Amino acid sequence: MRSKRLGLGARRLALLVAVAALGCGAGADTVISGFGNNDNVIGANVLERVAHELAGQSAIPAVSDDDLRAAFDAIREHARSGDPDAALVLLRVAAIQRGAAKK
């Protein structure tokens, strides 16, 4: 039986997704300006930018299949609990899987 505890990699991934999701408002870009904040933009593609930045860092451990399964399990549980963002992710995963199966 698998433990319900998330591994360190899965916790880091979940934290990354949570932090990035906080920056994704209604899809419009928000420019944060001020001393030292030039060119910082938080918007719809913030998740992609954060993922690419982290993936390019040598200190970031590789995300394993177990990490992905744990993250997906957490998303699925949030969706079942009524979280609309998690439900959207779950529905997109299902649509992509079914689309790939039809090909």
Beta strands, then each sheet from edge to edge (+ up, - down):
strand 1: 30-32
strand 2: 40-42
sheet 1: 1+ 2-
end
